[in-house]
Amino acid sequence: MATKEVILNEIEKIPEPFLKEILDFIRFLKAKTLRQGMETAIASESSLRKDWLSKEEDEAWRDL
């Protein structure tokens, strides 16, 4: 059985107050993943800046 199916089966057995906590945790994980992705993008920006901010790069994108 796939993990998602196991989780759904377990959720069916859980009382309502716990479901609210589970929903909070799911939302936390989604926010954490988004935040980590943004942090990676920001960290990459400084290392790629030297390539992006060049005369050659400007010329390559001029006609787009």
C-alpha positions in Angstrom: 0.0 0.0 0.0 1.3 3.5 -0.9 2.2 5.9 1.9 -0.6 8.2 0.9 -3.1 5.4 1.2 -1.8 4.5 4.6 -2.0 8.1 5.8 -5.6 8.4 4.5 -6.6 5.2 6.2 -5.1 6.4 9.5 -6.8 9.8 9.1 -10.2 8.1 8.9 -9.7 6.7 12.4 -8.6 10.0 14.1 -10.9 12.2 16.2 -11.7 15.7 14.8 -9.5 17.7 17.3 -6.4 15.8 16.1 -7.4 16.4 12.4 -7.0 20.2 13.0 -3.5 19.6 14.3 -2.7 17.4 11.3 -3.9 20.1 9.0 -1.7 22.7 10.8 1.3 20.4 10.4 0.6 19.8 6.7 0.4 23.6 6.2 3.6 24.0 8.1 5.4 21.5 5.9 4.2 23.2 2.8 5.3 26.6 4.0 8.7 25.2 5.1 9.2 23.7 1.6 8.4 27.0 -0.1 10.7 28.9 2.3 13.6 26.6 1.6 13.0 26.9 -2.1 13.1 30.7 -1.8 16.3 30.6 0.3 18.0 28.5 -2.4 16.9 30.9 -5.1 18.2 33.8 -3.2 21.5 32.1 -2.4 21.9 31.2 -6.1 21.3 34.8 -7.2 24.5 36.1 -5.8 26.6 33.4 -7.4 24.9 33.8 -10.8 24.9 37.6 -10.8 28.3 37.9 -12.5 26.9 35.9 -15.4 23.6 37.7 -15.6 24.9 41.2 -15.4 27.2 41.1 -18.5 27.2 42.9 -21.8 27.0 39.5 -23.6 23.9 38.5 -21.6 22.2 41.8 -22.3 22.8 41.3 -26.1 21.5 37.8 -26.0 18.2 38.8 -24.5 17.7 42.1 -26.3 15.4 40.8 -29.1 13.2 38.7 -26.8 
